[in-house]
Amino acid sequence: MKTIVLYPHIGSGNHGCEAIVRSTKRLISKEKIILLSDNPREDLRYINDIDVELKKANYEIKRFTFAHMSCLIKKYLFRQSDAFYNKTFSPVFNNCKKNNVLLSIGGDIYCYDTPNFLYRVNSYLRNQGCKTVLWGCSVEPDYIDDNMAEDLKGYDLICARETITYEALKKINPNTILTVDPAFVLPKQETALPAKSYIGVNVSPMIATREQVTGIAMENYKNLIQYILENTKDTVALIPHVVWASNDDRKPLSELKKMFAENDRVVMVDDHDCTRQKYIISKCRIFVGARTHATIAAYSSCVPTLVVGYSVKAKGIAKDLFGRYNDYVIPVQSLKNKDDLVSAYCWIESNEESIRNHLEKIMPEYKKKTQLAVDALKKVMGE
C-alpha cells in the first residue's frame, strides 16, 4: 500500500496550514497519510481529531551530543558536506520509502524566501524513487530563477490553485493542472459568535513588512474601523488566523483593540481551530482580511470579501472567482493615503449583495475543482 506523506508543515498554529491538512485528509480520506510536522505538540492541540499519523519532521541536533559529534566527524574527516543536513532531515527521508508520494503542502513556500531546503529534500527523495507532488500551490512568477525552475520540473504533479501560477508553471512543467485550494472544502464547526451582526477584520504582521509608507497599513485599518462604527450598527470582530509567537495576528489586532478600548462594538475573537474560525468568518456580513486562508474561509462561505493582499496568491484567487482582482484586492504596497482601505471597503459594501449572489452562484462548481487534484493524484499513485 502506498503512503502519502504531507510535508513541509510548520504547525497548526497557522490555521491556513491546519486547513490544508484537514481538507487534504477530507479529499483523500481512504489513503494512509503521514503528517511530518515541525511542531507536533501544536498539531495535537488543533488536529488530534483527524486520522493522520503525526511524526516529527526534523531531527534536532544538540551540541556535544553523539549525533553532533558524529556529524562533525562525517563532515570534516570523511568530507561529507551534507552530514548535518542529512541528519536534520533524516525523519523525512526515513518516512519516504520507494513509491511513496510526497505532497508538498506548503502552498506558498515558493512565494517568499528561496526554499533551498525543499530543493535538497526533493532531490534526495526523487533519487530514491519517491513521487513528488506540489499541492495547492501559488508561485510568484517573478521569483522563478534557474534553480527554482529546475526543482519545479521534477514534480510528478503540480496542482496550481489559481491561474496566474498555472500559466507560469505550465510552461516549466507539463504535469501542471489548474485546481483550487483544498481549503475551499473545509467544513465548519459551530461555536459561539462575537455578535448578532458583525464585520470581520483580520490583520497579518506580514503586511507591515511590505508597506511602502511606514505605519500606513495600521493607520488604514484604524480608519476603516472608525468608518464602520460611524456608518453602521455592526460590531467589528477582530479575527486572528495565525497565532505563532513569531508571526501572531493577535499582536496587530490587539493594537487595534486598544485604539478603541472604550467602544464595546470592537471585540477580539479568541483563537480556535480552523473549522471554528471558519464558522465565525462565515457569519460575517463583510470580511476584510490579510491572511489567505482567512479570506478563503470567507469566500467559500459566500461572504463579500476585501483582501489586503501582499502576494500573487491573493490576486490569482480573486481573479479566478471574479474575472479580475481589481476592486477585490488592495495590495498593501499600494496604500499611500490613510483612507485608501476605506475607499476600497466602500466599493465592496456598495456591491455587497451582488458579490454575495455571485459567490453563491459559482461556489458549488468552483469547489468541485478540488476533484481534479484528487483524480490527478490517483494517476500519480498508479490507481
C-alpha positions in Angstrom: 0.0 0.0 0.0 1.4 3.4 -1.0 1.6 6.1 1.7 1.0 9.8 1.2 3.4 11.9 3.2 2.5 15.5 3.9 5.5 17.9 4.2 6.5 20.6 4.9 4.2 21.5 7.7 5.3 24.1 10.2 2.4 23.7 12.6 -1.3 24.2 13.0 -0.9 27.5 14.9 -1.1 28.8 11.4 -4.7 27.8 10.7 -4.1 28.0 7.0 -1.6 25.1 7.3 -4.1 23.4 9.5 -6.9 23.9 7.0 -4.8 22.4 4.2 -4.1 19.3 6.3 -7.7 18.9 7.3 -9.0 19.5 3.8 -6.5 17.2 2.2 -7.4 14.4 4.5 -11.1 15.0 3.7 -10.3 14.8 0.0 -8.2 11.6 0.1 -9.7 10.0 3.2 -9.1 6.4 2.1 -5.3 6.8 1.8 -2.8 6.3 4.6 -1.4 9.7 5.5 1.8 10.6 7.4 2.0 14.2 8.5 5.6 15.3 9.1 5.4 18.3 11.3 7.9 20.8 12.7 5.6 21.2 15.7 3.7 18.0 16.6 2.7 19.4 20.0 0.9 22.3 18.2 -0.8 19.8 15.9 -2.0 17.7 18.9 -3.8 20.8 20.1 -5.6 21.6 16.9 -5.9 18.4 14.8 -6.0 15.5 17.1 -9.4 14.6 15.8 -8.3 13.5 12.3 -6.8 10.2 11.2 -3.3 11.0 10.2 -0.1 9.6 11.6 1.7 12.5 13.2 5.5 12.5 13.3 8.3 15.0 14.0 9.8 16.3 10.7 13.2 17.4 11.7 15.9 15.8 14.0 17.2 18.3 16.5 21.0 18.2 16.6 22.1 19.5 20.0 25.8 20.4 20.5 28.1 18.0 22.3 25.7 15.1 21.7 26.7 11.8 20.0 24.7 12.9 16.9 26.5 16.2 16.8 29.9 14.6 17.2 29.0 12.0 14.5 28.1 14.7 12.0 31.3 16.6 12.8 33.4 13.5 12.0 31.5 12.8 8.8 31.8 16.4 7.6 35.4 17.1 8.4 37.1 13.7 8.4 35.1 12.0 5.7 34.3 15.2 3.7 30.6 14.6 3.8 29.5 18.2 3.4 25.8 17.3 3.8 26.3 15.4 7.1 24.3 17.9 9.3 21.7 18.4 6.7 21.1 14.7 6.2 20.8 14.1 9.9 18.4 17.1 10.3 16.1 15.8 7.6 16.5 12.1 8.4 12.9 11.8 9.6 11.7 13.0 6.2 14.0 10.6 4.3 13.1 7.7 6.6 9.4 8.1 6.1 9.5 8.4 2.4 10.1 5.0 1.1 10.3 4.0 -2.6 7.0 4.5 -4.4 5.6 6.7 -1.6 4.1 10.0 -2.6 5.3 13.2 -1.0 2.8 16.0 -1.1 4.4 19.4 -0.6 1.6 21.2 1.2 3.4 24.5 1.9 1.1 26.2 -0.6 3.1 29.5 -0.8 6.5 28.1 0.1 7.8 29.3 -3.3 6.4 32.8 -2.8 8.9 34.2 -0.3 12.4 33.1 0.7 14.1 30.7 -1.7 13.2 27.2 -0.3 16.7 25.6 -0.7 15.9 23.0 1.9 13.0 21.7 -0.1 15.1 21.6 -3.3 17.5 19.3 -1.5 14.8 17.2 0.1 13.1 16.8 -3.3 16.3 15.8 -5.0 17.1 13.1 -2.4 13.6 11.7 -2.5 13.3 11.6 -6.3 16.6 9.8 -6.4 15.1 7.2 -4.0 12.1 6.6 -6.4 9.6 8.7 -4.5 6.9 10.6 -6.3 6.7 14.3 -5.5 3.6 16.5 -5.8 3.2 20.2 -5.3 -0.2 20.5 -3.8 -2.5 23.6 -3.9 0.3 26.0 -4.6 0.9 29.6 -5.6 4.2 30.7 -7.1 5.3 34.2 -7.8 6.3 34.2 -11.5 8.9 36.9 -11.0 10.7 34.8 -8.3 11.3 31.8 -10.5 15.1 31.6 -11.2 17.0 28.7 -12.8 17.3 26.7 -9.5 13.6 27.0 -8.7 12.6 26.1 -12.3 14.9 23.0 -12.1 13.2 21.9 -8.9 9.7 22.6 -10.3 10.5 20.5 -13.4 11.0 17.5 -11.1 7.4 17.3 -9.7 5.3 14.4 -11.0 2.3 16.7 -10.5 1.7 20.3 -9.7 -1.7 21.4 -8.6 -1.9 25.2 -9.0 -4.6 26.9 -7.0 -5.0 29.9 -9.3 -4.5 30.8 -13.0 -1.5 33.2 -12.5 0.5 30.4 -11.0 -0.9 27.8 -13.5 0.1 29.9 -16.6 3.6 30.4 -15.3 4.2 26.7 -14.2 2.6 25.0 -17.2 5.5 26.4 -19.3 8.0 24.8 -16.9 6.3 21.5 -16.1 3.7 19.9 -18.3 2.4 18.0 -15.3 0.8 21.1 -14.0 -3.0 21.3 -13.6 -5.3 24.1 -12.6 -7.4 23.3 -9.5 -8.4 25.3 -6.3 -7.0 25.5 -2.8 -8.2 22.4 -0.9 -9.3 24.6 2.0 -12.3 25.7 -0.1 -13.9 22.4 1.0 -13.0 22.8 4.7 -16.1 22.1 6.9 -17.3 24.5 9.5 -17.8 23.6 13.2 -20.4 25.7 15.1 -19.1 27.8 18.0 -20.1 31.0 19.9 -20.3 34.1 17.8 -19.0 37.5 18.8 -22.2 39.4 18.0 -25.5 39.2 16.1 -24.3 41.3 13.2 -20.6 41.9 12.6 -17.9 42.8 10.1 -14.8 40.6 10.3 -11.3 42.1 10.3 -8.1 40.2 10.0 -4.6 41.7 10.0 -1.3 39.9 9.5 2.0 41.3 10.9 3.5 40.5 7.4 1.7 43.5 5.9 3.9 45.9 7.8 7.0 44.3 6.1 5.6 45.1 2.7 4.1 48.6 3.1 5.8 51.4 1.2 4.9 54.0 3.8 5.8 53.2 7.4 2.8 52.7 9.5 0.3 53.2 6.7 -1.4 49.8 6.9 -2.4 50.1 10.6 -3.5 53.7 10.1 -5.7 52.5 7.3 -7.2 49.7 9.4 -7.8 52.2 12.2 -9.7 54.5 9.9 -11.7 51.6 8.4 -12.9 50.6 11.9 -13.8 54.2 12.7 -15.8 54.3 9.4 -17.7 51.1 10.2 -18.5 52.3 13.7 -19.7 55.7 12.5 -21.7 54.5 9.5 -23.2 51.1 10.5 -24.6 49.5 13.6 -22.4 46.4 13.2 -19.8 45.2 15.6 -16.2 44.9 14.4 -14.9 41.4 15.1 -11.1 41.2 15.1 -10.3 37.6 14.0 -6.8 36.1 14.2 -5.8 33.2 11.8 -2.2 32.7 12.7 -1.1 32.6 16.3 2.6 31.7 16.2 4.8 33.6 18.7 7.0 34.9 15.8 4.1 35.8 13.5 0.9 36.4 15.6 -2.1 38.1 14.2 -3.2 38.9 17.7 -0.4 41.4 18.1 -1.6 44.0 15.5 -5.3 43.1 16.3 -4.6 43.9 19.9 -3.2 47.2 18.9 -6.4 48.0 17.0 -8.4 46.9 20.0 -6.5 49.3 22.3 -7.3 52.2 19.9 -11.0 51.5 20.5 -10.7 50.3 24.1 -13.8 52.3 25.2 -16.0 51.0 22.4 -17.8 47.7 23.1 -18.6 47.3 19.4 -15.0 46.4 18.7 -14.3 42.8 20.0 -11.4 40.4 19.9 -12.3 36.9 18.8 -10.5 34.1 20.7 -8.2 31.6 19.0 -9.9 28.4 17.8 -9.1 25.6 15.4 -9.6 26.5 11.7 -13.1 24.9 11.4 -14.4 27.1 14.2 -12.7 30.2 12.9 -14.3 29.4 9.6 -17.7 29.2 11.2 -17.2 32.7 12.8 -15.9 34.1 9.5 -18.9 32.5 7.6 -21.3 34.6 9.7 -19.7 37.9 8.9 -21.7 40.5 6.9 -18.5 41.5 5.2 -14.9 40.3 5.7 -11.7 42.3 5.4 -8.6 40.1 5.7 -4.9 39.7 5.0 -4.3 36.0 5.6 -5.1 34.0 2.5 -6.9 31.1 4.3 -8.9 33.5 6.4 -10.2 35.0 3.1 -10.7 31.5 1.7 -12.9 30.8 4.7 -14.9 33.9 3.8 -15.1 33.3 0.0 -16.1 29.6 0.4 -18.9 30.8 2.7 -20.1 33.4 0.2 -19.1 36.3 2.3 -18.3 39.6 0.4 -14.6 39.9 1.0 -11.9 42.6 0.6 -8.4 41.2 0.6 -5.5 43.2 1.9 -3.0 41.3 -0.3 0.7 41.1 -0.3 1.5 38.3 -2.8 0.4 36.6 -6.1 -2.0 34.2 -4.3 -4.4 37.0 -3.3 -4.6 38.3 -6.9 -4.8 34.9 -8.5 -7.7 33.6 -6.4 -9.7 36.8 -6.7 -9.1 36.8 -10.5 -10.5 33.2 -10.8 -13.5 34.0 -8.7 -14.5 37.3 -10.2 -12.7 37.6 -13.5 -10.4 40.3 -12.1 -8.7 41.2 -8.9 -9.1 45.0 -9.1 -11.7 46.1 -6.5 -11.5 42.8 -4.7 -7.8 43.0 -3.6 -6.0 46.1 -2.4 -2.2 45.3 -2.3 -0.7 46.6 0.9 2.1 48.0 -1.3 -0.4 50.4 -2.9 -1.5 52.0 0.4 -0.4 55.6 0.2 -3.1 57.6 1.9 -4.8 57.0 5.3 -8.3 56.4 3.7 -7.3 54.0 0.9 -8.7 51.0 2.7 -11.9 52.8 3.5 -12.4 53.6 -0.2 -11.8 50.0 -1.2 -14.2 48.8 1.5 -16.9 51.2 0.4 -16.8 49.6 -3.1 -17.3 46.1 -1.5 -20.1 47.5 0.7 -21.9 49.2 -2.1 -21.8 45.9 -4.1 -22.3 43.6 -1.2 -25.5 41.9 -2.4 -24.3 41.3 -5.9 -21.0 39.9 -4.7 -22.8 37.5 -2.3 -25.1 36.4 -5.1 -22.2 35.8 -7.5 -20.3 33.7 -4.9 -23.5 31.7 -4.1 -23.9 31.0 -7.9 -20.3 29.9 -8.7 -19.1 28.4 -5.5 -20.6 24.8 -5.8 -18.9 24.3 -9.2 -15.7 26.1 -8.1 -15.3 23.7 -5.1 -15.8 20.7 -7.3 -12.5 21.6 -9.0 -10.7 20.0 -6.0 -11.7 16.7 -7.5 -9.4 17.4 -10.4 -6.5 17.3 -8.0 -7.7 14.1 -6.4 -8.0 12.4 -9.8 -4.6 13.5 -10.9 -3.1 12.3 -7.6 -4.6 8.9 -8.1 -2.9 8.7 -11.5 0.4 9.5 -9.9 -0.2 6.8 -7.4 -1.0 4.3 -10.2 -4.6 3.8 -9.2 
